Amino acid sequence: MSHSVGELARLAGVTVRTLHHYDRIGLLVPSGRTSAGYRVYELPDVDRLQQVLLYRGLGFGLEEIGALLDDPDVDAGEHLRRQRRLLTEQRDRTDLMVQAVEKEMEALEMGNPMTPEEKLEVFGDWLPDEYADEAEQRWGDTPAWEQSQQRQKGMTKQDWLDVKAETDDLEARFAAALADGAPADGDRARELAEEHRQQITRRWYDCPPGMHACLGRMYVEDERFTAHYERIAPGLAQYVSTAVVANAEHRAG
């Protein structure tokens, strides 16, 4: 069976833009073309896309996935064994997260605010206490720091869970924009950057465009922020940084 790009996109639950991007970078090149130049995907292409999407779901970057799938020393059986192991590990981590969230829900029903230890239990190293002292040294005398501290004191467990969900969703949409080839300084990326700025203002402290631009530059200057975004998608740190700075300049202009 062969598929057009639109048919394969619907079958796999991805966008046509994503398949075009995979073709451009050589990750998933269609087996053929019609006389009019349209892409035609055969069964081996469908199988490869399935592998790509599975590895993407496990957190691998596109470049890393390409290297794995094109490794001549690794056969289909080895890919399946690796994926089963990774999925099992992911399932175990998810089970632990579910248990932690259930504990949070029980505590929330009792009206208890979340302790730092419980935050770490739910979020892992997403908001590590080890950064708190450094942040206070750098910004402890600023109004933004004071505003952030006051807001955190009043946050419930559900507030923290909502923040985590909002952040994950926004970062996933940034990664999708990058994968779709949307320019970092274009409308789509700048709209996401503005949503990011508004989220900071709503959740933490008043964040005008100039301050937001400083944060954006920090995403590529501080290796810890860079590592966070690169775990989501290769090149995402620079992409988000550029989008944030472009949005700040657009609003200042």
Buried (B, 14 or more C-beta within 10 A) or exposed (E): EBBBBEEBBEEBEBBBBBBBBBBEEEBBEBEEEEEEEEBBBEEEBBEBBEBBBBBBEBEBBBEEBBEBBEEEEBEEEEBEEBBEEBEEEEEEEEEEBEEBBEBBEEBBEEEEBBEEEBBBBBBEEBBEEEEEEEEEEEBEEEEBBEBBBEBBEEBBBEBBBEBBEBBEEBBEBBBBBBBBEBBBBEEBBBBBBBBBBEBBBEBBBEBEBEBBBEBBBBBBEEEEBBEBBBEBBBBBBBBBBBBBBBBBBBBEE
